[in-house]
Amino acid sequence: MYIDTHAHLFASQFDKDREEAIERAKKAGIERIYLPNIDYKSVKPMLELEESHPELCKATIGLHPCSVKEDYGKVLDQMESILETRDFAGIGETGIDLYWDDTTKDIQLASFRRQIDWAKNTGLPIIIHSRDALETTMSEIKRAQDGRLKGIFHCFTGTVTQAEEIKDMGFYLGIGGVLTFKNSGLDKVIIKTGIDKLVLETDAPYLAPAPYRGKRNEPAYVSIVGKKLAEILDMDTKEVSRRTTESALNVFN
C-alpha cells in the first residue's frame, strides 16, 4: 500500500475520467491521496472531491506561489476564513517559485510567510514548493522554525547537504517522478540520504514518471516511484511501502 502525498486530482485534466483514475489508484494499492490547494478558485472542486471520497482524499489549503498576484492579501483573507470553518489536512501548496516569474519574488515571500504562520497557529503540516528557490525557502523555514513547524519539501531535487538540512529542521522530502528520470541525479542523492523521512508523491497531473514522462500523471503511478526507490536503495518494495507510508502518516498525524 502507498500514500500519494501530493496530487492535484481536482484539476481540470481529470474532468473526463476522475473516477476512473481513482479506481486505478485503488487497484495500484494507493490508500490515501493528499490534495494540495493552489488558489481560491480550486477550493470548491477540491473540497467536493474530498467529500465524495472522504477515506481516500484529504484536502489541504493554501496559495501556490505561481498563483500569487497583487491581490494575494485579499485571496489569503478568503482562504483563511475557510480555514477557520472546517478541518484541513495541511497548509499549502505554498512557497517560492523563481522558475516561471522571478519578478514576483517579494509578494511570493510575503504570501509564504503568512501561510507559515497559519501552519504554526494550527499545528498543521505545510507543503512547500521551491522550484529554483530551494535555498530561499529553506532559509525561511530556518528563520521561522520554533518547534511548531513540520511538513514536506515537495518535489525535492536538491543536494545531499540540502536533504540533510531539511531533515534536521524536522521536515520530510517529497519524492516523485523525477526519481525515474534517466539523468536527474536524484538517485545518487537518495543513495546517500537513505529512506528516512522520505514520502512519495506524484504531483499529478504533472511530472509523470518514466515510462509515462510527458503524459498526464495520476496517483496510481506513485507505485512506480515506490518501485524505483526500492531498486535504488536495494530494498524490498513492501518495506519501501511501509516506511514511506509511516513517514507520510507522521507528517499528517
C-alpha positions in Angstrom: 0.0 0.0 0.0 1.2 3.5 -0.8 0.2 7.1 0.1 0.4 9.8 -2.6 1.2 12.9 -0.5 0.7 15.4 -3.4 -1.8 15.1 -6.3 -4.0 17.8 -7.8 -6.7 15.3 -8.6 -9.3 18.0 -8.6 -7.6 19.7 -11.7 -9.5 20.0 -14.9 -7.1 17.5 -16.6 -9.1 14.8 -14.7 -12.6 16.1 -15.5 -13.3 13.4 -18.1 -12.0 10.4 -16.1 -11.6 11.3 -12.4 -13.5 8.4 -11.1 -11.6 6.0 -13.3 -8.3 7.5 -12.1 -9.4 6.9 -8.6 -10.2 3.3 -9.3 -6.8 2.8 -11.0 -5.2 4.3 -7.9 -7.0 1.9 -5.6 -6.0 -1.1 -7.8 -2.4 0.1 -7.6 -2.5 0.0 -3.8 -2.9 3.7 -3.1 -4.7 4.0 0.2 -4.7 7.8 0.6 -4.2 10.8 -1.6 -3.5 14.3 -0.3 -4.8 17.2 -2.4 -2.7 20.4 -2.2 -4.7 23.5 -2.9 -3.3 26.0 -5.5 -5.7 29.0 -5.5 -9.1 30.2 -4.3 -10.9 29.0 -7.4 -9.8 25.4 -6.8 -11.0 25.2 -3.3 -14.6 24.2 -4.2 -13.7 21.3 -6.6 -11.1 20.1 -4.2 -13.5 20.0 -1.3 -16.2 18.3 -3.4 -13.7 15.6 -4.2 -12.7 15.1 -0.6 -16.4 14.9 0.4 -17.2 12.3 -2.3 -14.2 10.2 -1.2 -13.6 11.0 2.4 -11.5 7.9 3.3 -9.2 8.3 0.3 -8.8 12.1 -0.4 -7.6 14.6 2.1 -7.5 18.3 1.3 -5.0 21.0 2.3 -5.5 24.7 1.8 -3.0 27.3 0.5 -2.0 29.7 -2.2 0.6 28.3 -4.7 3.5 30.7 -5.4 2.6 30.8 -9.1 -0.9 31.9 -8.2 0.3 34.9 -6.1 -0.8 38.2 -7.7 -1.0 41.7 -6.4 -4.3 40.9 -4.7 -2.8 38.0 -2.8 -3.7 39.5 0.6 -7.4 39.5 -0.3 -7.1 35.9 -1.6 -5.4 34.8 1.6 -8.1 36.5 3.7 -10.7 34.5 1.8 -8.8 31.3 2.3 -8.2 32.0 6.0 -11.9 32.4 6.5 -12.4 28.9 5.1 -9.6 27.5 7.2 -11.3 28.8 10.3 -14.6 27.0 9.5 -13.5 23.4 8.7 -10.8 20.9 9.1 -7.9 20.5 6.7 -5.0 18.0 6.5 -2.4 20.7 5.9 -1.4 24.1 4.7 -0.3 24.6 1.1 0.9 24.2 -1.5 2.9 27.4 -0.7 6.5 28.5 -1.1 8.5 30.3 -3.7 8.9 29.7 -7.5 11.5 31.6 -9.4 11.4 29.4 -12.5 8.3 30.9 -14.1 8.5 34.5 -12.8 11.2 36.0 -10.5 9.6 39.5 -10.6 7.0 38.5 -8.0 9.5 37.2 -5.5 8.7 39.8 -2.9 4.9 39.1 -2.8 5.5 35.3 -3.1 7.7 35.7 0.0 5.0 37.7 1.9 2.4 35.1 0.9 4.7 32.2 2.0 5.4 33.9 5.4 1.7 34.4 6.1 1.0 30.7 5.3 3.9 29.7 7.6 2.0 31.5 10.3 -1.1 29.5 9.5 0.8 26.3 9.9 2.3 27.4 13.2 -1.0 28.6 14.6 -3.0 25.5 13.5 -0.3 22.8 14.1 -0.9 21.6 10.5 1.9 20.4 8.3 3.0 22.8 5.5 3.5 21.6 1.9 6.4 23.6 0.3 7.0 24.4 -3.3 10.6 25.6 -4.0 11.3 25.5 -7.7 14.6 27.3 -8.4 14.3 28.7 -4.9 15.3 25.8 -2.6 17.8 27.8 -0.5 15.5 30.7 -0.2 12.6 28.5 1.1 14.9 26.6 3.4 16.2 29.9 4.9 12.6 31.0 5.5 11.8 27.8 7.4 15.0 28.0 9.4 14.1 31.6 10.4 10.5 30.6 11.3 11.1 27.2 13.0 10.3 27.4 16.6 9.4 23.7 17.1 5.9 24.1 15.7 6.7 23.7 12.0 6.7 20.4 10.2 5.9 19.4 6.6 7.2 18.3 3.2 9.6 19.9 0.7 7.5 18.8 -2.3 9.3 17.6 -5.4 12.7 17.6 -3.8 15.6 17.7 -6.3 18.4 19.2 -4.1 21.8 18.0 -2.9 22.7 15.6 -0.2 23.6 18.5 2.1 20.3 20.2 1.5 18.4 17.0 2.1 20.1 16.5 5.5 19.5 20.2 6.4 15.8 19.8 5.6 15.6 16.6 7.7 17.4 18.3 10.6 14.7 21.0 10.5 12.1 18.3 11.1 10.8 18.2 7.6 10.4 15.4 5.0 11.4 15.1 1.4 8.7 14.6 -1.3 10.0 12.2 -3.9 8.1 11.8 -7.2 8.5 11.0 -10.9 11.8 12.9 -11.2 13.4 9.9 -9.4 12.7 7.8 -12.5 14.2 10.3 -15.0 17.5 9.0 -16.5 19.7 12.0 -15.9 18.1 13.7 -12.9 20.9 12.7 -10.5 18.3 12.3 -7.7 19.1 8.6 -7.4 22.7 9.5 -6.3 21.3 11.8 -3.6 18.8 9.2 -2.3 21.5 6.5 -2.2 23.4 8.7 0.3 20.5 10.0 2.3 18.6 6.7 2.7 14.8 6.2 3.2 14.5 8.1 6.4 12.0 11.0 6.1 11.1 10.3 2.5 7.5 10.4 1.4 6.1 9.5 -2.1 4.1 11.8 -4.4 3.0 12.2 -8.0 2.3 15.9 -8.4 -0.5 14.7 -10.7 -1.3 15.7 -13.4 2.3 16.9 -13.8 5.7 15.2 -13.8 4.7 11.6 -14.7 7.4 9.0 -14.1 9.1 7.0 -16.8 7.8 5.4 -19.0 4.9 7.9 -18.9 7.1 11.0 -18.9 5.5 13.8 -20.9 2.0 12.4 -20.4 -0.6 13.1 -17.8 0.4 11.9 -14.3 -2.0 10.2 -11.9 -2.0 8.8 -8.4 -1.7 5.2 -9.5 1.8 6.0 -10.7 3.1 6.6 -7.2 3.6 2.8 -7.1 6.1 3.2 -10.0 8.1 5.7 -7.9 8.0 3.3 -4.9 9.4 0.5 -7.0 12.2 2.8 -8.4 13.0 3.8 -4.8 13.2 0.2 -3.8 15.5 -0.5 -6.7 17.9 2.4 -5.9 18.1 1.5 -2.2 18.2 -2.2 -2.8 15.2 -2.7 -0.6 12.0 -4.8 -0.8 9.1 -2.9 -2.2 6.9 -3.8 0.7 9.5 -2.3 3.1 9.6 0.9 1.0 5.8 1.0 1.1 5.8 0.5 4.8 8.5 3.1 5.6 7.2 5.8 3.2 3.6 5.3 4.4 4.8 5.5 8.0 6.6 8.8 7.2 3.5 10.2 5.5 1.3 9.4 8.4 3.9 11.0 10.7 3.6 14.2 8.7 -0.1 14.3 8.6 -0.8 12.9 12.1 
